[in-house]
Amino acid sequence: MLVEAEGEQYWMPVQSQLIPDFQNELKSGDKVELYVMAIGSIDHDDEHEWIFIINEFQKLLTASAANSRLKAKGFS
């Protein structure tokens, strides 16, 4: 999956059982909190590169969506 964070793009592997959830719950441009696990590293000549896998996510709500949910539950 191509992930963008703070203007940088990263290709990250995703656990296969999460792919249907990503497809059903998210659309391009949605903001999410990703939970990742380090699964190893690659040593280059003068660099140590960590390898991560996405193993969970949570869609972040916009302020208006969060307010709508609160109103629907009786909060104002």
N, CA, C and O atoms as CSV, one atom per row, in Angstrom:
chain,resi,resn,atom,element,x,y,z
A,1,MET,N,N,0.856,-1.162,0.000
A,1,MET,CA,C,0.000,0.000,0.000
A,1,MET,C,C,0.903,1.226,0.000
A,1,MET,O,O,1.912,1.279,0.704
A,2,LEU,N,N,0.514,2.216,-0.811
A,2,LEU,CA,C,1.252,3.471,-0.828
A,2,LEU,C,C,0.693,4.367,0.267
A,2,LEU,O,O,-0.500,4.671,0.282
A,3,VAL,N,N,1.556,4.788,1.180
A,3,VAL,CA,C,1.174,5.609,2.322
A,3,VAL,C,C,1.889,6.944,2.201
A,3,VAL,O,O,3.070,6.996,1.855
A,4,GLU,N,N,1.169,8.025,2.487
A,4,GLU,CA,C,1.793,9.338,2.502
A,4,GLU,C,C,1.720,9.901,3.914
A,4,GLU,O,O,0.659,9.910,4.539
A,5,ALA,N,N,2.854,10.368,4.406
A,5,ALA,CA,C,2.929,10.958,5.739
A,5,ALA,C,C,3.861,12.151,5.688
A,5,ALA,O,O,5.023,12.033,5.298
A,6,GLU,N,N,3.341,13.301,6.084
A,6,GLU,CA,C,4.125,14.534,6.136
A,6,GLU,C,C,4.841,14.808,4.817
A,6,GLU,O,O,6.010,15.193,4.803
A,7,GLY,N,N,4.125,14.603,3.702
A,7,GLY,CA,C,4.672,14.898,2.383
A,7,GLY,C,C,5.590,13.843,1.797
A,7,GLY,O,O,6.035,13.985,0.658
A,8,GLU,N,N,5.880,12.806,2.532
A,8,GLU,CA,C,6.721,11.706,2.049
A,8,GLU,C,C,5.844,10.509,1.713
A,8,GLU,O,O,4.825,10.291,2.368
A,9,GLN,N,N,6.225,9.726,0.697
A,9,GLN,CA,C,5.479,8.536,0.323
A,9,GLN,C,C,6.292,7.288,0.632
A,9,GLN,O,O,7.509,7.256,0.446
A,10,TYR,N,N,5.594,6.260,1.108
A,10,TYR,CA,C,6.225,4.997,1.482
A,10,TYR,C,C,5.372,3.847,0.968
A,10,TYR,O,O,4.146,3.898,1.071
A,11,TRP,N,N,5.995,2.817,0.419
A,11,TRP,CA,C,5.292,1.582,0.110
A,11,TRP,C,C,5.437,0.683,1.330
A,11,TRP,O,O,6.548,0.425,1.792
A,12,MET,N,N,4.294,0.204,1.855
A,12,MET,CA,C,4.332,-0.643,3.040
A,12,MET,C,C,3.492,-1.884,2.804
A,12,MET,O,O,2.384,-1.786,2.277
A,13,PRO,N,N,4.001,-3.056,3.186
A,13,PRO,CA,C,3.192,-4.269,3.072
A,13,PRO,C,C,2.059,-4.247,4.095
A,13,PRO,O,O,2.179,-3.652,5.166
A,14,VAL,N,N,0.953,-4.910,3.739
A,14,VAL,CA,C,-0.242,-4.980,4.584
A,14,VAL,C,C,-0.576,-6.450,4.800
A,14,VAL,O,O,-0.508,-7.250,3.867
A,15,GLN,N,N,-0.936,-6.805,6.028
A,15,GLN,CA,C,-1.366,-8.176,6.273
A,15,GLN,C,C,-2.588,-8.457,5.407
A,15,GLN,O,O,-3.522,-7.656,5.371
A,16,SER,N,N,-2.585,-9.591,4.709
A,16,SER,CA,C,-3.600,-9.892,3.695
A,16,SER,C,C,-5.026,-9.852,4.236
A,16,SER,O,O,-5.937,-9.456,3.509
A,17,GLN,N,N,-5.246,-10.244,5.478
A,17,GLN,CA,C,-6.610,-10.242,6.023
A,17,GLN,C,C,-7.166,-8.835,6.210
A,17,GLN,O,O,-8.374,-8.679,6.390
A,18,LEU,N,N,-6.313,-7.799,6.171
A,18,LEU,CA,C,-6.772,-6.411,6.307
A,18,LEU,C,C,-7.211,-5.793,4.987
A,18,LEU,O,O,-7.920,-4.786,4.988
A,19,ILE,N,N,-6.807,-6.369,3.874
A,19,ILE,CA,C,-7.084,-5.755,2.571
A,19,ILE,C,C,-8.578,-5.535,2.341
A,19,ILE,O,O,-8.949,-4.442,1.913
A,20,PRO,N,N,-9.465,-6.515,2.599
A,20,PRO,CA,C,-10.899,-6.237,2.424
A,20,PRO,C,C,-11.395,-5.099,3.317
A,20,PRO,O,O,-12.253,-4.324,2.895
A,21,ASP,N,N,-10.880,-4.982,4.527
A,21,ASP,CA,C,-11.283,-3.898,5.432
A,21,ASP,C,C,-10.858,-2.541,4.875
A,21,ASP,O,O,-11.627,-1.581,4.914
A,22,PHE,N,N,-9.636,-2.465,4.357
A,22,PHE,CA,C,-9.182,-1.223,3.733
A,22,PHE,C,C,-10.093,-0.860,2.570
A,22,PHE,O,O,-10.504,0.292,2.439
A,23,GLN,N,N,-10.413,-1.846,1.718
A,23,GLN,CA,C,-11.237,-1.590,0.543
A,23,GLN,C,C,-12.656,-1.168,0.914
A,23,GLN,O,O,-13.238,-0.321,0.237
A,24,ASN,N,N,-13.218,-1.737,1.968
A,24,ASN,CA,C,-14.602,-1.447,2.360
A,24,ASN,C,C,-14.743,-0.168,3.177
A,24,ASN,O,O,-15.770,0.504,3.087
A,25,GLU,N,N,-13.746,0.178,3.965
A,25,GLU,CA,C,-13.884,1.273,4.927
A,25,GLU,C,C,-13.220,2.582,4.503
A,25,GLU,O,O,-13.541,3.641,5.043
A,26,LEU,N,N,-12.293,2.517,3.539
A,26,LEU,CA,C,-11.525,3.709,3.198
A,26,LEU,C,C,-11.632,4.047,1.724
A,26,LEU,O,O,-11.881,3.183,0.883
A,27,LYS,N,N,-11.438,5.324,1.433
A,27,LYS,CA,C,-11.300,5.763,0.048
A,27,LYS,C,C,-10.010,6.577,-0.039
A,27,LYS,O,O,-9.474,7.019,0.978
A,28,SER,N,N,-9.527,6.767,-1.240
A,28,SER,CA,C,-8.285,7.500,-1.445
A,28,SER,C,C,-8.372,8.875,-0.792
A,28,SER,O,O,-9.361,9.588,-0.961
A,29,GLY,N,N,-7.345,9.240,-0.054
A,29,GLY,CA,C,-7.301,10.532,0.613
A,29,GLY,C,C,-7.773,10.519,2.051
A,29,GLY,O,O,-7.552,11.487,2.779
A,30,ASP,N,N,-8.434,9.419,2.487
A,30,ASP,CA,C,-8.843,9.338,3.892
A,30,ASP,C,C,-7.608,9.354,4.780
A,30,ASP,O,O,-6.548,8.857,4.400
A,31,LYS,N,N,-7.757,9.925,5.956
A,31,LYS,CA,C,-6.673,9.941,6.938
A,31,LYS,C,C,-6.884,8.774,7.899
A,31,LYS,O,O,-7.993,8.543,8.381
A,32,VAL,N,N,-5.815,8.052,8.165
A,32,VAL,CA,C,-5.889,6.886,9.044
A,32,VAL,C,C,-4.716,6.888,10.012
A,32,VAL,O,O,-3.666,7.478,9.756
A,33,GLU,N,N,-4.927,6.222,11.107
A,33,GLU,CA,C,-3.839,5.935,12.039
A,33,GLU,C,C,-3.460,4.486,11.769
A,33,GLU,O,O,-4.298,3.589,11.857
A,34,LEU,N,N,-2.197,4.264,11.440
A,34,LEU,CA,C,-1.726,2.915,11.136
A,34,LEU,C,C,-0.980,2.333,12.327
A,34,LEU,O,O,-0.215,3.020,13.004
A,35,TYR,N,N,-1.219,1.078,12.559
A,35,TYR,CA,C,-0.480,0.332,13.576
A,35,TYR,C,C,0.451,-0.592,12.816
A,35,TYR,O,O,0.009,-1.393,11.993
A,36,VAL,N,N,1.736,-0.479,13.091
A,36,VAL,CA,C,2.729,-1.229,12.337
A,36,VAL,C,C,3.593,-2.059,13.278
A,36,VAL,O,O,3.674,-1.808,14.480
A,37,MET,N,N,4.231,-3.051,12.682
A,37,MET,CA,C,5.135,-3.913,13.428
A,37,MET,C,C,6.437,-4.012,12.636
A,37,MET,O,O,6.416,-4.221,11.423
A,38,ALA,N,N,7.545,-3.863,13.312
A,38,ALA,CA,C,8.843,-4.061,12.663
A,38,ALA,C,C,9.052,-5.554,12.465
A,38,ALA,O,O,8.965,-6.331,13.416
A,39,ILE,N,N,9.328,-5.951,11.231
A,39,ILE,CA,C,9.502,-7.387,10.948
A,39,ILE,C,C,10.932,-7.736,10.569
A,39,ILE,O,O,11.251,-8.901,10.329
A,40,GLY,N,N,11.788,-6.729,10.515
A,40,GLY,CA,C,13.184,-7.001,10.199
A,40,GLY,C,C,13.883,-5.745,9.749
A,40,GLY,O,O,13.358,-4.637,9.858
A,41,SER,N,N,15.086,-5.945,9.238
A,41,SER,CA,C,15.851,-4.812,8.742
A,41,SER,C,C,16.820,-5.289,7.678
A,41,SER,O,O,17.143,-6.472,7.576
A,42,ILE,N,N,17.268,-4.329,6.892
A,42,ILE,CA,C,18.279,-4.588,5.873
A,42,ILE,C,C,19.455,-3.668,6.181
A,42,ILE,O,O,19.279,-2.464,6.369
A,43,ASP,N,N,20.636,-4.234,6.231
A,43,ASP,CA,C,21.834,-3.430,6.444
A,43,ASP,C,C,22.477,-3.119,5.104
A,43,ASP,O,O,22.852,-4.018,4.351
A,44,HIS,N,N,22.597,-1.832,4.822
A,44,HIS,CA,C,23.317,-1.376,3.642
A,44,HIS,C,C,24.707,-0.969,4.100
A,44,HIS,O,O,25.025,-1.074,5.284
A,45,ASP,N,N,25.522,-0.514,3.193
A,45,ASP,CA,C,26.906,-0.150,3.539
A,45,ASP,C,C,26.987,0.773,4.743
A,45,ASP,O,O,27.724,0.501,5.691
A,46,ASP,N,N,26.235,1.858,4.709
A,46,ASP,CA,C,26.317,2.826,5.807
A,46,ASP,C,C,24.931,3.195,6.331
A,46,ASP,O,O,24.733,4.279,6.881
A,47,GLU,N,N,23.986,2.294,6.158
A,47,GLU,CA,C,22.601,2.616,6.499
A,47,GLU,C,C,21.877,1.370,7.019
A,47,GLU,O,O,22.114,0.256,6.552
A,48,HIS,N,N,21.002,1.582,7.980
A,48,HIS,CA,C,20.191,0.514,8.558
A,48,HIS,C,C,18.736,0.811,8.193
A,48,HIS,O,O,18.181,1.799,8.674
A,49,GLU,N,N,18.108,-0.012,7.362
A,49,GLU,CA,C,16.748,0.234,6.883
A,49,GLU,C,C,15.772,-0.755,7.534
A,49,GLU,O,O,15.879,-1.965,7.331
A,50,TRP,N,N,14.820,-0.230,8.317
A,50,TRP,CA,C,13.832,-1.061,8.986
A,50,TRP,C,C,12.712,-1.424,8.032
A,50,TRP,O,O,12.366,-0.638,7.151
A,51,ILE,N,N,12.145,-2.603,8.198
A,51,ILE,CA,C,11.006,-3.063,7.399
A,51,ILE,C,C,9.821,-3.223,8.343
A,51,ILE,O,O,9.904,-3.921,9.354
A,52,PHE,N,N,8.717,-2.565,7.997
A,52,PHE,CA,C,7.502,-2.587,8.803
A,52,PHE,C,C,6.367,-3.205,8.005
A,52,PHE,O,O,6.382,-3.187,6.775
A,53,ILE,N,N,5.379,-3.752,8.711
A,53,ILE,CA,C,4.170,-4.260,8.086
A,53,ILE,C,C,2.980,-3.626,8.812
A,53,ILE,O,O,2.982,-3.491,10.036
A,54,ILE,N,N,1.963,-3.240,8.032
A,54,ILE,CA,C,0.744,-2.682,8.617
A,54,ILE,C,C,-0.099,-3.843,9.123
A,54,ILE,O,O,-0.421,-4.754,8.360
A,55,ASN,N,N,-0.464,-3.818,10.414
A,55,ASN,CA,C,-1.269,-4.913,10.943
A,55,ASN,C,C,-2.585,-4.456,11.565
A,55,ASN,O,O,-3.328,-5.277,12.104
A,56,GLU,N,N,-2.884,-3.158,11.498
A,56,GLU,CA,C,-4.188,-2.644,11.964
A,56,GLU,C,C,-4.276,-1.187,11.554
A,56,GLU,O,O,-3.260,-0.546,11.284
A,57,PHE,N,N,-5.489,-0.666,11.508
A,57,PHE,CA,C,-5.674,0.740,11.182
A,57,PHE,C,C,-6.950,1.246,11.827
A,57,PHE,O,O,-7.823,0.472,12.221
A,58,GLN,N,N,-7.035,2.553,11.924
A,58,GLN,CA,C,-8.246,3.208,12.405
A,58,GLN,C,C,-8.437,4.468,11.577
A,58,GLN,O,O,-7.544,5.312,11.510
A,59,LYS,N,N,-9.598,4.597,10.946
A,59,LYS,CA,C,-9.898,5.776,10.146
A,59,LYS,C,C,-10.073,6.955,11.087
A,59,LYS,O,O,-10.758,6.848,12.104
A,60,LEU,N,N,-9.456,8.077,10.750
A,60,LEU,CA,C,-9.585,9.297,11.541
A,60,LEU,C,C,-10.760,10.096,11.001
A,60,LEU,O,O,-10.893,10.273,9.790
A,61,LEU,N,N,-11.598,10.571,11.884
A,61,LEU,CA,C,-12.770,11.331,11.487
A,61,LEU,C,C,-12.426,12.798,11.298
A,61,LEU,O,O,-11.574,13.345,11.999
A,62,THR,N,N,-13.097,13.427,10.344
A,62,THR,CA,C,-12.991,14.874,10.219
A,62,THR,C,C,-13.756,15.477,11.387
A,62,THR,O,O,-14.545,14.786,12.032
A,63,ALA,N,N,-13.535,16.738,11.663
A,63,ALA,CA,C,-14.229,17.402,12.769
A,63,ALA,C,C,-15.738,17.367,12.557
A,63,ALA,O,O,-16.486,17.137,13.507
A,64,SER,N,N,-16.200,17.593,11.325
A,64,SER,CA,C,-17.651,17.597,11.074
A,64,SER,C,C,-18.246,16.193,11.249
A,64,SER,O,O,-19.358,16.061,11.759
A,65,ALA,N,N,-17.531,15.157,10.837
A,65,ALA,CA,C,-18.025,13.789,11.013
A,65,ALA,C,C,-18.085,13.428,12.491
A,65,ALA,O,O,-19.033,12.780,12.936
A,66,ALA,N,N,-17.076,13.845,13.254
A,66,ALA,CA,C,-17.071,13.574,14.693
A,66,ALA,C,C,-18.239,14.284,15.369
A,66,ALA,O,O,-18.904,13.703,16.226
A,67,ASN,N,N,-18.494,15.548,14.988
A,67,ASN,CA,C,-19.624,16.290,15.562
A,67,ASN,C,C,-20.951,15.633,15.208
A,67,ASN,O,O,-21.843,15.557,16.053
A,68,SER,N,N,-21.097,15.158,13.982
A,68,SER,CA,C,-22.329,14.473,13.571
A,68,SER,C,C,-22.572,13.222,14.399
A,68,SER,O,O,-23.703,12.942,14.797
A,69,ARG,N,N,-21.506,12.471,14.658
A,69,ARG,CA,C,-21.649,11.258,15.472
A,69,ARG,C,C,-22.077,11.614,16.894
A,69,ARG,O,O,-22.936,10.951,17.475
A,70,LEU,N,N,-21.474,12.660,17.450
A,70,LEU,CA,C,-21.825,13.065,18.804
A,70,LEU,C,C,-23.289,13.516,18.878
A,70,LEU,O,O,-24.004,13.161,19.815
A,71,LYS,N,N,-23.726,14.293,17.895
A,71,LYS,CA,C,-25.120,14.757,17.860
A,71,LYS,C,C,-26.069,13.575,17.719
A,71,LYS,O,O,-27.130,13.561,18.343
A,72,ALA,N,N,-25.710,12.596,16.919
A,72,ALA,CA,C,-26.565,11.424,16.723
A,72,ALA,C,C,-26.694,10.622,18.027
A,72,ALA,O,O,-27.683,9.918,18.230
A,73,LYS,N,N,-25.704,10.730,18.895
A,73,LYS,CA,C,-25.753,10.021,20.184
A,73,LYS,C,C,-26.327,10.885,21.296
A,73,LYS,O,O,-26.314,10.491,22.462
A,74,GLY,N,N,-26.837,12.075,20.935
A,74,GLY,CA,C,-27.495,12.922,21.934
A,74,GLY,C,C,-26.604,13.956,22.578
A,74,GLY,O,O,-27.037,14.646,23.501
A,75,PHE,N,N,-25.369,14.087,22.119
A,75,PHE,CA,C,-24.464,15.103,22.659
A,75,PHE,C,C,-24.537,16.325,21.771
A,75,PHE,O,O,-24.735,16.198,20.562
A,76,SER,N,N,-24.383,17.492,22.337
A,76,SER,CA,C,-24.400,18.692,21.497
A,76,SER,C,C,-23.192,19.563,21.747
A,76,SER,O,O,-23.049,20.615,21.122
